[in-house]
Amino acid sequence: MVFNLFRKNDAPQEAPKTEDAIKTSSDLLRFILSHLVDYPEEIEIQEVQSGKVTVLEMKVNEADMGKVIGKKGRIIKSIRSVLRAAAAREGRTVSVELRS
């Protein structure tokens, strides 16, 4: 099978609509974490309003802490980047904290 990378598709494809399922930053965080951890039923997320910044405090099972943090903190940094970008689209500021 040969793919032509330079040919445009005749019909534009629509992006899947996730707006129905993910309405807030905490929903987005829960969605990301539930696909990352082994115990998604133990995810706890608290939204704390601190001035103009919304702080999302998350707590996961102790066995899943390493998966959420990642090697040298790469996973948690990525999660923070995604949530900051999503909040910036709405003109808000979000901070993500991991509680033990």
Buried (B, 14 or more C-beta within 10 A) or exposed (E): EEEEEEEEEEEEEEEEEEEEEBEBBBEBBBBBBEEBBEEBEEBEBEEEEEEEEBBBBBBBBEEBBEBBBBEEEEBBEEBBEBBBEBBEEEEEEBBBEBEE
